[in-house]
Amino acid sequence: MQAAVKYQLESLSYDGISEGDVILCNHPKAGGSHLPDLTVLTPVYHKHSKTPVFFVANRGHHADIGGLVPGSMPPHSTSLEQALYL
């Protein structure tokens, strides 16, 4: 989880993050463990601060994130590519 949060904060500019934003990622290079695990990162601001005071993060396993079969991980796969870019 620490690696996922660190990667996102290093990859994004604080100028591009605003109050109410939510960062959603399952990229394996960003500390994701496997395709159905999604990391959610949200900035928390204090009063009128321009930059986040801290971030709240959560990781959840989703039964199906989209794919050929329910569960998103077909047993007959020969190539696995994973990432979610929005």
Distance bins in CASP14 RR format, pairs under 12 A and 6 or more apart:
PFRMAT RR
TARGET T0000
AUTHOR 0000-0000-0000
RMODE 2
METHOD distances of the structure
MODEL  1
1 7 0 0 0 0 0 1 0 0 0 0 0
1 8 0 0 0 0 0 1 0 0 0 0 0
1 25 0 0 0 0 0 1 0 0 0 0 0
1 30 0 0 0 0 0 1 0 0 0 0 0
1 31 0 0 0 0 1 0 0 0 0 0 0
1 32 0 0 0 0 1 0 0 0 0 0 0
1 33 0 0 0 0 1 0 0 0 0 0 0
1 37 0 0 0 0 1 0 0 0 0 0 0
1 38 0 0 0 0 0 1 0 0 0 0 0
1 39 1 0 0 1 0 0 0 0 0 0 0
1 40 0 0 0 0 0 1 0 0 0 0 0
1 41 0 0 0 0 1 0 0 0 0 0 0
1 55 0 0 0 0 0 1 0 0 0 0 0
1 56 0 0 0 0 0 1 0 0 0 0 0
1 57 1 0 0 1 0 0 0 0 0 0 0
1 58 0 0 0 0 1 0 0 0 0 0 0
1 59 1 0 1 0 0 0 0 0 0 0 0
1 60 0 0 0 0 0 1 0 0 0 0 0
2 8 0 0 0 0 0 1 0 0 0 0 0
2 9 0 0 0 0 0 1 0 0 0 0 0
2 30 0 0 0 0 0 1 0 0 0 0 0
2 31 0 0 0 0 1 0 0 0 0 0 0
2 32 0 0 0 0 0 1 0 0 0 0 0
2 39 0 0 0 0 0 1 0 0 0 0 0
2 41 0 0 0 0 0 1 0 0 0 0 0
2 55 0 0 0 0 0 1 0 0 0 0 0
2 57 0 0 0 0 1 0 0 0 0 0 0
2 59 0 0 0 0 0 1 0 0 0 0 0
3 9 0 0 0 0 0 1 0 0 0 0 0
3 10 0 0 0 0 0 1 0 0 0 0 0
3 25 0 0 0 0 0 1 0 0 0 0 0
3 27 0 0 0 0 0 1 0 0 0 0 0
3 28 0 0 0 0 0 1 0 0 0 0 0
3 29 0 0 0 0 1 0 0 0 0 0 0
3 30 1 0 0 1 0 0 0 0 0 0 0
3 31 1 0 1 0 0 0 0 0 0 0 0
3 32 1 0 0 1 0 0 0 0 0 0 0
3 33 0 0 0 0 1 0 0 0 0 0 0
3 39 0 0 0 0 1 0 0 0 0 0 0
3 57 0 0 0 0 0 1 0 0 0 0 0
3 59 0 0 0 0 0 1 0 0 0 0 0
4 10 0 0 0 0 0 1 0 0 0 0 0
4 11 0 0 0 0 0 1 0 0 0 0 0
4 23 0 0 0 0 1 0 0 0 0 0 0
4 24 0 0 0 0 0 1 0 0 0 0 0
4 25 1 0 0 1 0 0 0 0 0 0 0
4 26 0 0 0 0 1 0 0 0 0 0 0
4 27 0 0 0 0 1 0 0 0 0 0 0
4 28 0 0 0 0 0 1 0 0 0 0 0
4 29 0 0 0 0 1 0 0 0 0 0 0
4 30 1 0 1 0 0 0 0 0 0 0 0
4 31 1 0 1 0 0 0 0 0 0 0 0
4 32 1 0 1 0 0 0 0 0 0 0 0
4 33 0 0 0 0 1 0 0 0 0 0 0
4 37 0 0 0 0 1 0 0 0 0 0 0
4 38 0 0 0 0 1 0 0 0 0 0 0
4 39 1 0 1 0 0 0 0 0 0 0 0
4 40 0 0 0 0 1 0 0 0 0 0 0
4 41 1 0 0 1 0 0 0 0 0 0 0
4 55 0 0 0 0 0 1 0 0 0 0 0
4 57 1 0 0 1 0 0 0 0 0 0 0
4 58 0 0 0 0 0 1 0 0 0 0 0
4 59 1 0 0 1 0 0 0 0 0 0 0
4 60 0 0 0 0 0 1 0 0 0 0 0
5 11 0 0 0 0 0 1 0 0 0 0 0
5 12 0 0 0 0 0 1 0 0 0 0 0
5 23 0 0 0 0 1 0 0 0 0 0 0
5 25 0 0 0 0 1 0 0 0 0 0 0
5 30 0 0 0 0 1 0 0 0 0 0 0
5 31 0 0 0 0 1 0 0 0 0 0 0
5 32 0 0 0 0 0 1 0 0 0 0 0
5 39 1 0 0 1 0 0 0 0 0 0 0
5 40 0 0 0 0 0 1 0 0 0 0 0
5 41 1 0 1 0 0 0 0 0 0 0 0
5 42 0 0 0 0 0 1 0 0 0 0 0
5 43 0 0 0 0 0 1 0 0 0 0 0
5 52 0 0 0 0 0 1 0 0 0 0 0
5 54 0 0 0 0 0 1 0 0 0 0 0
5 55 1 0 0 1 0 0 0 0 0 0 0
5 56 0 0 0 0 1 0 0 0 0 0 0
5 57 1 0 1 0 0 0 0 0 0 0 0
5 58 0 0 0 0 0 1 0 0 0 0 0
5 59 0 0 0 0 1 0 0 0 0 0 0
6 12 0 0 0 0 0 1 0 0 0 0 0
6 25 0 0 0 0 0 1 0 0 0 0 0
6 29 0 0 0 0 0 1 0 0 0 0 0
6 30 0 0 0 0 1 0 0 0 0 0 0
6 31 0 0 0 0 1 0 0 0 0 0 0
6 32 0 0 0 0 0 1 0 0 0 0 0
6 39 0 0 0 0 0 1 0 0 0 0 0
6 41 0 0 0 0 0 1 0 0 0 0 0
6 55 0 0 0 0 0 1 0 0 0 0 0
6 57 0 0 0 0 0 1 0 0 0 0 0
7 23 0 0 0 0 0 1 0 0 0 0 0
7 25 0 0 0 0 1 0 0 0 0 0 0
7 26 0 0 0 0 0 1 0 0 0 0 0
7 27 1 0 0 1 0 0 0 0 0 0 0
7 28 0 0 0 0 0 1 0 0 0 0 0
7 29 1 0 0 1 0 0 0 0 0 0 0
7 30 1 0 1 0 0 0 0 0 0 0 0
7 31 1 0 0 1 0 0 0 0 0 0 0
7 32 0 0 0 0 1 0 0 0 0 0 0
7 39 0 0 0 0 1 0 0 0 0 0 0
7 41 0 0 0 0 1 0 0 0 0 0 0
7 57 0 0 0 0 0 1 0 0 0 0 0
8 14 0 0 0 0 0 1 0 0 0 0 0
8 17 0 0 0 0 1 0 0 0 0 0 0
8 21 0 0 0 0 0 1 0 0 0 0 0
8 22 0 0 0 0 0 1 0 0 0 0 0
8 23 1 0 1 0 0 0 0 0 0 0 0
8 24 0 0 0 0 1 0 0 0 0 0 0
8 25 1 0 0 1 0 0 0 0 0 0 0
8 26 0 0 0 0 0 1 0 0 0 0 0
8 27 0 0 0 0 1 0 0 0 0 0 0
8 29 0 0 0 0 0 1 0 0 0 0 0
8 30 1 0 0 1 0 0 0 0 0 0 0
8 31 0 0 0 0 1 0 0 0 0 0 0
8 32 0 0 0 0 0 1 0 0 0 0 0
8 39 1 0 0 1 0 0 0 0 0 0 0
8 40 0 0 0 0 0 1 0 0 0 0 0
8 41 1 0 1 0 0 0 0 0 0 0 0
8 42 0 0 0 0 0 1 0 0 0 0 0
8 43 0 0 0 0 0 1 0 0 0 0 0
8 52 0 0 0 0 0 1 0 0 0 0 0
8 55 0 0 0 0 1 0 0 0 0 0 0
8 57 0 0 0 0 1 0 0 0 0 0 0
9 16 0 0 0 0 0 1 0 0 0 0 0
9 17 0 0 0 0 1 0 0 0 0 0 0
9 23 0 0 0 0 1 0 0 0 0 0 0
9 25 0 0 0 0 0 1 0 0 0 0 0
9 30 0 0 0 0 0 1 0 0 0 0 0
9 39 0 0 0 0 0 1 0 0 0 0 0
9 41 0 0 0 0 1 0 0 0 0 0 0
9 43 0 0 0 0 1 0 0 0 0 0 0
9 51 0 0 0 0 0 1 0 0 0 0 0
9 52 0 0 0 0 1 0 0 0 0 0 0
9 54 0 0 0 0 0 1 0 0 0 0 0
9 55 1 0 0 1 0 0 0 0 0 0 0
9 57 0 0 0 0 0 1 0 0 0 0 0
10 29 0 0 0 0 0 1 0 0 0 0 0
10 30 0 0 0 0 1 0 0 0 0 0 0
10 31 0 0 0 0 0 1 0 0 0 0 0
11 17 0 0 0 0 0 1 0 0 0 0 0
11 23 0 0 0 0 1 0 0 0 0 0 0
11 25 0 0 0 0 1 0 0 0 0 0 0
11 27 0 0 0 0 1 0 0 0 0 0 0
11 29 0 0 0 0 1 0 0 0 0 0 0
11 30 1 0 0 1 0 0 0 0 0 0 0
11 31 0 0 0 0 0 1 0 0 0 0 0
11 41 0 0 0 0 0 1 0 0 0 0 0
11 85 0 0 0 0 0 1 0 0 0 0 0
12 18 0 0 0 0 0 1 0 0 0 0 0
12 21 0 0 0 0 1 0 0 0 0 0 0
12 23 1 0 0 1 0 0 0 0 0 0 0
12 25 0 0 0 0 0 1 0 0 0 0 0
12 30 0 0 0 0 0 1 0 0 0 0 0
12 41 0 0 0 0 1 0 0 0 0 0 0
12 43 0 0 0 0 0 1 0 0 0 0 0
12 52 0 0 0 0 0 1 0 0 0 0 0
12 55 0 0 0 0 0 1 0 0 0 0 0
13 51 0 0 0 0 0 1 0 0 0 0 0
14 21 0 0 0 0 0 1 0 0 0 0 0
14 43 0 0 0 0 1 0 0 0 0 0 0
14 45 0 0 0 0 0 1 0 0 0 0 0
14 49 0 0 0 0 0 1 0 0 0 0 0
14 50 0 0 0 0 1 0 0 0 0 0 0
14 51 1 0 1 0 0 0 0 0 0 0 0
14 52 1 0 0 1 0 0 0 0 0 0 0
14 53 0 0 0 0 0 1 0 0 0 0 0
14 55 0 0 0 0 0 1 0 0 0 0 0
15 21 0 0 0 0 0 1 0 0 0 0 0
15 50 0 0 0 0 1 0 0 0 0 0 0
15 51 0 0 0 0 1 0 0 0 0 0 0
15 52 0 0 0 0 0 1 0 0 0 0 0
16 23 0 0 0 0 0 1 0 0 0 0 0
16 43 0 0 0 0 0 1 0 0 0 0 0
16 50 0 0 0 0 0 1 0 0 0 0 0
16 51 0 0 0 0 0 1 0 0 0 0 0
16 52 0 0 0 0 0 1 0 0 0 0 0
17 23 1 0 0 1 0 0 0 0 0 0 0
17 41 0 0 0 0 1 0 0 0 0 0 0
17 42 0 0 0 0 1 0 0 0 0 0 0
17 43 1 0 1 0 0 0 0 0 0 0 0
17 44 0 0 0 0 0 1 0 0 0 0 0
17 45 0 0 0 0 1 0 0 0 0 0 0
17 50 0 0 0 0 0 1 0 0 0 0 0
17 51 0 0 0 0 1 0 0 0 0 0 0
17 52 1 0 0 1 0 0 0 0 0 0 0
17 55 0 0 0 0 1 0 0 0 0 0 0
18 42 0 0 0 0 0 1 0 0 0 0 0
18 43 1 0 0 1 0 0 0 0 0 0 0
18 45 0 0 0 0 1 0 0 0 0 0 0
18 49 0 0 0 0 0 1 0 0 0 0 0
18 50 0 0 0 0 1 0 0 0 0 0 0
18 51 0 0 0 0 0 1 0 0 0 0 0
18 52 0 0 0 0 1 0 0 0 0 0 0
19 42 0 0 0 0 1 0 0 0 0 0 0
19 43 1 0 0 1 0 0 0 0 0 0 0
19 44 0 0 0 0 1 0 0 0 0 0 0
19 45 1 0 1 0 0 0 0 0 0 0 0
19 46 0 0 0 0 0 1 0 0 0 0 0
19 47 0 0 0 0 0 1 0 0 0 0 0
19 48 0 0 0 0 0 1 0 0 0 0 0
19 49 0 0 0 0 1 0 0 0 0 0 0
19 50 0 0 0 0 1 0 0 0 0 0 0
19 51 0 0 0 0 0 1 0 0 0 0 0
19 52 0 0 0 0 1 0 0 0 0 0 0
19 53 0 0 0 0 0 1 0 0 0 0 0
20 41 0 0 0 0 0 1 0 0 0 0 0
20 42 1 0 0 1 0 0 0 0 0 0 0
20 43 1 0 0 1 0 0 0 0 0 0 0
20 44 0 0 0 0 1 0 0 0 0 0 0
20 45 0 0 0 0 1 0 0 0 0 0 0
20 52 0 0 0 0 0 1 0 0 0 0 0
20 55 0 0 0 0 0 1 0 0 0 0 0
20 56 0 0 0 0 0 1 0 0 0 0 0
21 40 0 0 0 0 0 1 0 0 0 0 0
21 41 0 0 0 0 1 0 0 0 0 0 0
21 42 1 0 0 1 0 0 0 0 0 0 0
21 43 1 0 0 1 0 0 0 0 0 0 0
21 44 0 0 0 0 0 1 0 0 0 0 0
21 45 0 0 0 0 0 1 0 0 0 0 0
21 52 0 0 0 0 1 0 0 0 0 0 0
21 55 0 0 0 0 0 1 0 0 0 0 0
21 56 0 0 0 0 0 1 0 0 0 0 0
21 86 0 0 0 0 0 1 0 0 0 0 0
22 38 0 0 0 0 0 1 0 0 0 0 0
22 39 0 0 0 0 0 1 0 0 0 0 0
22 40 1 0 0 1 0 0 0 0 0 0 0
22 41 1 0 0 1 0 0 0 0 0 0 0
22 42 1 0 1 0 0 0 0 0 0 0 0
22 43 0 0 0 0 1 0 0 0 0 0 0
22 44 0 0 0 0 0 1 0 0 0 0 0
22 55 0 0 0 0 0 1 0 0 0 0 0
22 56 0 0 0 0 1 0 0 0 0 0 0
22 57 0 0 0 0 0 1 0 0 0 0 0
22 58 0 0 0 0 0 1 0 0 0 0 0
22 86 0 0 0 0 0 1 0 0 0 0 0
23 30 0 0 0 0 1 0 0 0 0 0 0
23 38 0 0 0 0 0 1 0 0 0 0 0
23 39 0 0 0 0 1 0 0 0 0 0 0
23 40 1 0 0 1 0 0 0 0 0 0 0
23 41 1 0 1 0 0 0 0 0 0 0 0
23 42 1 0 0 1 0 0 0 0 0 0 0
23 43 0 0 0 0 1 0 0 0 0 0 0
23 52 0 0 0 0 0 1 0 0 0 0 0
23 55 0 0 0 0 1 0 0 0 0 0 0
23 56 0 0 0 0 0 1 0 0 0 0 0
23 57 0 0 0 0 1 0 0 0 0 0 0
23 58 0 0 0 0 0 1 0 0 0 0 0
23 84 0 0 0 0 0 1 0 0 0 0 0
23 85 0 0 0 0 0 1 0 0 0 0 0
23 86 0 0 0 0 1 0 0 0 0 0 0
24 30 0 0 0 0 0 1 0 0 0 0 0
24 32 0 0 0 0 0 1 0 0 0 0 0
24 37 0 0 0 0 0 1 0 0 0 0 0
24 38 1 0 0 1 0 0 0 0 0 0 0
24 39 1 0 0 1 0 0 0 0 0 0 0
24 40 1 0 1 0 0 0 0 0 0 0 0
24 41 1 0 0 1 0 0 0 0 0 0 0
24 42 0 0 0 0 1 0 0 0 0 0 0
24 57 0 0 0 0 0 1 0 0 0 0 0
24 58 0 0 0 0 0 1 0 0 0 0 0
24 59 0 0 0 0 0 1 0 0 0 0 0
24 60 0 0 0 0 0 1 0 0 0 0 0
24 62 0 0 0 0 0 1 0 0 0 0 0
24 65 0 0 0 0 0 1 0 0 0 0 0
24 83 0 0 0 0 0 1 0 0 0 0 0
24 84 1 0 0 1 0 0 0 0 0 0 0
24 85 0 0 0 0 0 1 0 0 0 0 0
24 86 1 0 0 1 0 0 0 0 0 0 0
25 31 0 0 0 0 1 0 0 0 0 0 0
25 32 1 0 0 1 0 0 0 0 0 0 0
25 33 0 0 0 0 0 1 0 0 0 0 0
25 35 0 0 0 0 0 1 0 0 0 0 0
25 37 0 0 0 0 1 0 0 0 0 0 0
25 38 1 0 0 1 0 0 0 0 0 0 0
25 39 1 0 1 0 0 0 0 0 0 0 0
25 40 0 0 0 0 1 0 0 0 0 0 0
25 41 1 0 0 1 0 0 0 0 0 0 0
25 57 0 0 0 0 0 1 0 0 0 0 0
25 58 0 0 0 0 0 1 0 0 0 0 0
25 59 0 0 0 0 1 0 0 0 0 0 0
25 60 0 0 0 0 0 1 0 0 0 0 0
25 82 0 0 0 0 0 1 0 0 0 0 0
25 83 0 0 0 0 1 0 0 0 0 0 0
25 84 1 0 0 1 0 0 0 0 0 0 0
25 85 0 0 0 0 1 0 0 0 0 0 0
25 86 0 0 0 0 1 0 0 0 0 0 0
26 32 1 0 0 1 0 0 0 0 0 0 0
26 33 0 0 0 0 1 0 0 0 0 0 0
26 34 0 0 0 0 1 0 0 0 0 0 0
26 35 1 0 0 1 0 0 0 0 0 0 0
26 36 1 0 0 1 0 0 0 0 0 0 0
26 37 1 0 0 1 0 0 0 0 0 0 0
26 38 1 0 1 0 0 0 0 0 0 0 0
26 39 1 0 0 1 0 0 0 0 0 0 0
26 40 0 0 0 0 0 1 0 0 0 0 0
26 41 0 0 0 0 0 1 0 0 0 0 0
26 59 0 0 0 0 1 0 0 0 0 0 0
26 60 0 0 0 0 1 0 0 0 0 0 0
26 61 0 0 0 0 0 1 0 0 0 0 0
26 62 0 0 0 0 1 0 0 0 0 0 0
26 65 1 0 0 1 0 0 0 0 0 0 0
26 66 0 0 0 0 0 1 0 0 0 0 0
26 72 0 0 0 0 0 1 0 0 0 0 0
26 82 1 0 0 1 0 0 0 0 0 0 0
26 83 1 0 0 1 0 0 0 0 0 0 0
26 84 1 0 1 0 0 0 0 0 0 0 0
26 85 0 0 0 0 0 1 0 0 0 0 0
26 86 0 0 0 0 0 1 0 0 0 0 0
27 33 0 0 0 0 0 1 0 0 0 0 0
27 34 0 0 0 0 0 1 0 0 0 0 0
27 35 0 0 0 0 0 1 0 0 0 0 0
27 37 0 0 0 0 0 1 0 0 0 0 0
27 38 0 0 0 0 0 1 0 0 0 0 0
27 39 0 0 0 0 1 0 0 0 0 0 0
27 81 0 0 0 0 0 1 0 0 0 0 0
27 82 1 0 0 1 0 0 0 0 0 0 0
27 83 1 0 1 0 0 0 0 0 0 0 0
27 84 1 0 0 1 0 0 0 0 0 0 0
27 85 1 0 0 1 0 0 0 0 0 0 0
27 86 0 0 0 0 0 1 0 0 0 0 0
28 34 1 0 0 1 0 0 0 0 0 0 0
28 35 0 0 0 0 1 0 0 0 0 0 0
28 36 0 0 0 0 0 1 0 0 0 0 0
28 37 0 0 0 0 1 0 0 0 0 0 0
28 39 0 0 0 0 0 1 0 0 0 0 0
28 80 0 0 0 0 1 0 0 0 0 0 0
28 81 0 0 0 0 1 0 0 0 0 0 0
28 82 1 0 1 0 0 0 0 0 0 0 0
28 83 1 0 0 1 0 0 0 0 0 0 0
28 84 0 0 0 0 0 1 0 0 0 0 0
29 82 0 0 0 0 1 0 0 0 0 0 0
29 83 0 0 0 0 1 0 0 0 0 0 0
29 85 0 0 0 0 0 1 0 0 0 0 0
30 37 0 0 0 0 0 1 0 0 0 0 0
30 38 0 0 0 0 0 1 0 0 0 0 0
30 39 1 0 0 1 0 0 0 0 0 0 0
30 41 0 0 0 0 1 0 0 0 0 0 0
30 57 0 0 0 0 0 1 0 0 0 0 0
30 59 0 0 0 0 0 1 0 0 0 0 0
30 82 0 0 0 0 0 1 0 0 0 0 0
30 83 0 0 0 0 1 0 0 0 0 0 0
30 84 0 0 0 0 0 1 0 0 0 0 0
30 85 0 0 0 0 0 1 0 0 0 0 0
31 37 0 0 0 0 1 0 0 0 0 0 0
31 38 0 0 0 0 0 1 0 0 0 0 0
31 39 1 0 0 1 0 0 0 0 0 0 0
31 41 0 0 0 0 0 1 0 0 0 0 0
31 57 0 0 0 0 0 1 0 0 0 0 0
31 59 0 0 0 0 1 0 0 0 0 0 0
31 82 0 0 0 0 0 1 0 0 0 0 0
31 83 0 0 0 0 0 1 0 0 0 0 0
32 38 0 0 0 0 1 0 0 0 0 0 0
32 39 1 0 0 1 0 0 0 0 0 0 0
32 57 0 0 0 0 0 1 0 0 0 0 0
32 59 1 0 0 1 0 0 0 0 0 0 0
32 60 0 0 0 0 0 1 0 0 0 0 0
32 61 0 0 0 0 0 1 0 0 0 0 0
32 82 0 0 0 0 1 0 0 0 0 0 0
32 83 0 0 0 0 1 0 0 0 0 0 0
32 84 0 0 0 0 0 1 0 0 0 0 0
33 39 0 0 0 0 1 0 0 0 0 0 0
33 59 0 0 0 0 1 0 0 0 0 0 0
33 60 0 0 0 0 0 1 0 0 0 0 0
33 61 0 0 0 0 1 0 0 0 0 0 0
33 82 0 0 0 0 0 1 0 0 0 0 0
34 59 0 0 0 0 0 1 0 0 0 0 0
34 60 0 0 0 0 0 1 0 0 0 0 0
34 61 0 0 0 0 1 0 0 0 0 0 0
34 62 0 0 0 0 0 1 0 0 0 0 0
34 65 0 0 0 0 0 1 0 0 0 0 0
34 71 0 0 0 0 0 1 0 0 0 0 0
34 72 0 0 0 0 1 0 0 0 0 0 0
34 73 1 0 0 1 0 0 0 0 0 0 0
34 80 0 0 0 0 1 0 0 0 0 0 0
34 82 1 0 0 1 0 0 0 0 0 0 0
34 83 0 0 0 0 0 1 0 0 0 0 0
35 61 0 0 0 0 1 0 0 0 0 0 0
35 62 0 0 0 0 1 0 0 0 0 0 0
35 63 0 0 0 0 0 1 0 0 0 0 0
35 64 0 0 0 0 0 1 0 0 0 0 0
35 65 1 0 0 1 0 0 0 0 0 0 0
35 66 0 0 0 0 1 0 0 0 0 0 0
35 67 0 0 0 0 1 0 0 0 0 0 0
35 68 0 0 0 0 0 1 0 0 0 0 0
35 71 0 0 0 0 1 0 0 0 0 0 0
35 72 1 0 1 0 0 0 0 0 0 0 0
35 73 1 0 0 1 0 0 0 0 0 0 0
35 74 0 0 0 0 0 1 0 0 0 0 0
35 77 0 0 0 0 0 1 0 0 0 0 0
35 80 1 0 0 1 0 0 0 0 0 0 0
35 81 0 0 0 0 1 0 0 0 0 0 0
35 82 1 0 1 0 0 0 0 0 0 0 0
35 83 0 0 0 0 1 0 0 0 0 0 0
35 84 0 0 0 0 1 0 0 0 0 0 0
36 59 0 0 0 0 0 1 0 0 0 0 0
36 60 0 0 0 0 1 0 0 0 0 0 0
36 61 1 0 1 0 0 0 0 0 0 0 0
36 62 1 0 1 0 0 0 0 0 0 0 0
36 63 1 0 0 1 0 0 0 0 0 0 0
36 64 1 0 0 1 0 0 0 0 0 0 0
36 65 1 0 1 0 0 0 0 0 0 0 0
36 66 0 0 0 0 1 0 0 0 0 0 0
36 67 0 0 0 0 0 1 0 0 0 0 0
36 70 0 0 0 0 0 1 0 0 0 0 0
36 71 1 0 0 1 0 0 0 0 0 0 0
36 72 1 0 1 0 0 0 0 0 0 0 0
36 73 1 0 0 1 0 0 0 0 0 0 0
36 82 0 0 0 0 1 0 0 0 0 0 0
36 84 0 0 0 0 0 1 0 0 0 0 0
37 58 0 0 0 0 0 1 0 0 0 0 0
37 59 1 0 1 0 0 0 0 0 0 0 0
37 60 1 0 0 1 0 0 0 0 0 0 0
37 61 1 0 1 0 0 0 0 0 0 0 0
37 62 1 0 0 1 0 0 0 0 0 0 0
37 63 0 0 0 0 0 1 0 0 0 0 0
37 65 0 0 0 0 1 0 0 0 0 0 0
37 72 0 0 0 0 0 1 0 0 0 0 0
37 73 0 0 0 0 0 1 0 0 0 0 0
37 82 0 0 0 0 0 1 0 0 0 0 0
37 84 0 0 0 0 0 1 0 0 0 0 0
38 57 0 0 0 0 0 1 0 0 0 0 0
38 58 0 0 0 0 1 0 0 0 0 0 0
38 59 1 0 0 1 0 0 0 0 0 0 0
38 60 1 0 1 0 0 0 0 0 0 0 0
38 61 0 0 0 0 1 0 0 0 0 0 0
38 62 1 0 1 0 0 0 0 0 0 0 0
38 63 0 0 0 0 0 1 0 0 0 0 0
38 64 0 0 0 0 0 1 0 0 0 0 0
38 65 1 0 0 1 0 0 0 0 0 0 0
38 66 0 0 0 0 0 1 0 0 0 0 0
38 72 0 0 0 0 0 1 0 0 0 0 0
38 82 0 0 0 0 0 1 0 0 0 0 0
38 83 0 0 0 0 0 1 0 0 0 0 0
38 84 1 0 0 1 0 0 0 0 0 0 0
38 86 0 0 0 0 0 1 0 0 0 0 0
39 55 0 0 0 0 0 1 0 0 0 0 0
39 56 0 0 0 0 0 1 0 0 0 0 0
39 57 1 0 0 1 0 0 0 0 0 0 0
39 58 1 0 0 1 0 0 0 0 0 0 0
39 59 1 0 1 0 0 0 0 0 0 0 0
39 60 1 0 0 1 0 0 0 0 0 0 0
39 61 0 0 0 0 0 1 0 0 0 0 0
39 62 0 0 0 0 0 1 0 0 0 0 0
39 84 0 0 0 0 0 1 0 0 0 0 0
40 55 0 0 0 0 0 1 0 0 0 0 0
40 56 0 0 0 0 1 0 0 0 0 0 0
40 57 1 0 0 1 0 0 0 0 0 0 0
40 58 1 0 1 0 0 0 0 0 0 0 0
40 59 1 0 0 1 0 0 0 0 0 0 0
40 60 1 0 0 1 0 0 0 0 0 0 0
40 62 0 0 0 0 0 1 0 0 0 0 0
40 84 0 0 0 0 0 1 0 0 0 0 0
41 52 0 0 0 0 0 1 0 0 0 0 0
41 54 0 0 0 0 0 1 0 0 0 0 0
41 55 1 0 1 0 0 0 0 0 0 0 0
41 56 1 0 0 1 0 0 0 0 0 0 0
41 57 1 0 1 0 0 0 0 0 0 0 0
41 58 0 0 0 0 1 0 0 0 0 0 0
41 59 0 0 0 0 1 0 0 0 0 0 0
42 52 0 0 0 0 1 0 0 0 0 0 0
42 54 0 0 0 0 1 0 0 0 0 0 0
42 55 1 0 0 1 0 0 0 0 0 0 0
42 56 1 0 1 0 0 0 0 0 0 0 0
42 57 1 0 0 1 0 0 0 0 0 0 0
42 58 0 0 0 0 1 0 0 0 0 0 0
43 49 0 0 0 0 0 1 0 0 0 0 0
43 50 0 0 0 0 0 1 0 0 0 0 0
43 51 0 0 0 0 1 0 0 0 0 0 0
43 52 1 1 0 0 0 0 0 0 0 0 0
43 53 0 0 0 0 1 0 0 0 0 0 0
43 54 0 0 0 0 1 0 0 0 0 0 0
43 55 1 0 1 0 0 0 0 0 0 0 0
43 56 0 0 0 0 1 0 0 0 0 0 0
43 57 0 0 0 0 0 1 0 0 0 0 0
44 51 0 0 0 0 0 1 0 0 0 0 0
44 52 1 0 0 1 0 0 0 0 0 0 0
44 53 1 0 1 0 0 0 0 0 0 0 0
44 54 1 0 1 0 0 0 0 0 0 0 0
44 55 1 0 0 1 0 0 0 0 0 0 0
44 56 1 0 1 0 0 0 0 0 0 0 0
44 57 0 0 0 0 0 1 0 0 0 0 0
45 51 1 0 0 1 0 0 0 0 0 0 0
45 52 1 0 1 0 0 0 0 0 0 0 0
45 53 1 0 0 1 0 0 0 0 0 0 0
45 54 0 0 0 0 1 0 0 0 0 0 0
45 55 0 0 0 0 0 1 0 0 0 0 0
45 56 0 0 0 0 0 1 0 0 0 0 0
46 52 0 0 0 0 1 0 0 0 0 0 0
46 53 1 0 1 0 0 0 0 0 0 0 0
46 54 0 0 0 0 1 0 0 0 0 0 0
47 53 0 0 0 0 1 0 0 0 0 0 0
61 71 0 0 0 0 0 1 0 0 0 0 0
61 72 0 0 0 0 0 1 0 0 0 0 0
61 73 0 0 0 0 0 1 0 0 0 0 0
62 70 0 0 0 0 0 1 0 0 0 0 0
62 71 0 0 0 0 1 0 0 0 0 0 0
62 72 0 0 0 0 1 0 0 0 0 0 0
62 73 0 0 0 0 0 1 0 0 0 0 0
62 84 0 0 0 0 0 1 0 0 0 0 0
63 69 0 0 0 0 0 1 0 0 0 0 0
63 70 1 0 0 1 0 0 0 0 0 0 0
63 71 1 0 1 0 0 0 0 0 0 0 0
63 72 0 0 0 0 1 0 0 0 0 0 0
63 73 0 0 0 0 0 1 0 0 0 0 0
64 70 1 0 1 0 0 0 0 0 0 0 0
64 71 1 0 1 0 0 0 0 0 0 0 0
64 72 1 0 1 0 0 0 0 0 0 0 0
64 73 0 0 0 0 1 0 0 0 0 0 0
64 74 0 0 0 0 0 1 0 0 0 0 0
65 71 1 0 0 1 0 0 0 0 0 0 0
65 72 1 0 1 0 0 0 0 0 0 0 0
65 73 0 0 0 0 1 0 0 0 0 0 0
65 82 0 0 0 0 1 0 0 0 0 0 0
65 83 0 0 0 0 0 1 0 0 0 0 0
65 84 1 0 0 1 0 0 0 0 0 0 0
66 72 1 0 1 0 0 0 0 0 0 0 0
66 73 0 0 0 0 0 1 0 0 0 0 0
66 74 0 0 0 0 0 1 0 0 0 0 0
66 82 0 0 0 0 0 1 0 0 0 0 0
66 84 0 0 0 0 0 1 0 0 0 0 0
67 73 0 0 0 0 1 0 0 0 0 0 0
67 74 1 0 0 1 0 0 0 0 0 0 0
67 77 0 0 0 0 0 1 0 0 0 0 0
67 80 0 0 0 0 0 1 0 0 0 0 0
67 81 0 0 0 0 0 1 0 0 0 0 0
67 82 0 0 0 0 0 1 0 0 0 0 0
68 74 1 0 1 0 0 0 0 0 0 0 0
68 75 0 0 0 0 0 1 0 0 0 0 0
68 76 0 0 0 0 1 0 0 0 0 0 0
68 77 0 0 0 0 1 0 0 0 0 0 0
68 80 0 0 0 0 0 1 0 0 0 0 0
69 75 0 0 0 0 1 0 0 0 0 0 0
69 76 0 0 0 0 1 0 0 0 0 0 0
69 77 0 0 0 0 1 0 0 0 0 0 0
71 77 0 0 0 0 0 1 0 0 0 0 0
72 80 0 0 0 0 0 1 0 0 0 0 0
72 82 0 0 0 0 1 0 0 0 0 0 0
72 84 0 0 0 0 0 1 0 0 0 0 0
73 80 0 0 0 0 1 0 0 0 0 0 0
73 82 0 0 0 0 1 0 0 0 0 0 0
74 80 0 0 0 0 1 0 0 0 0 0 0
END
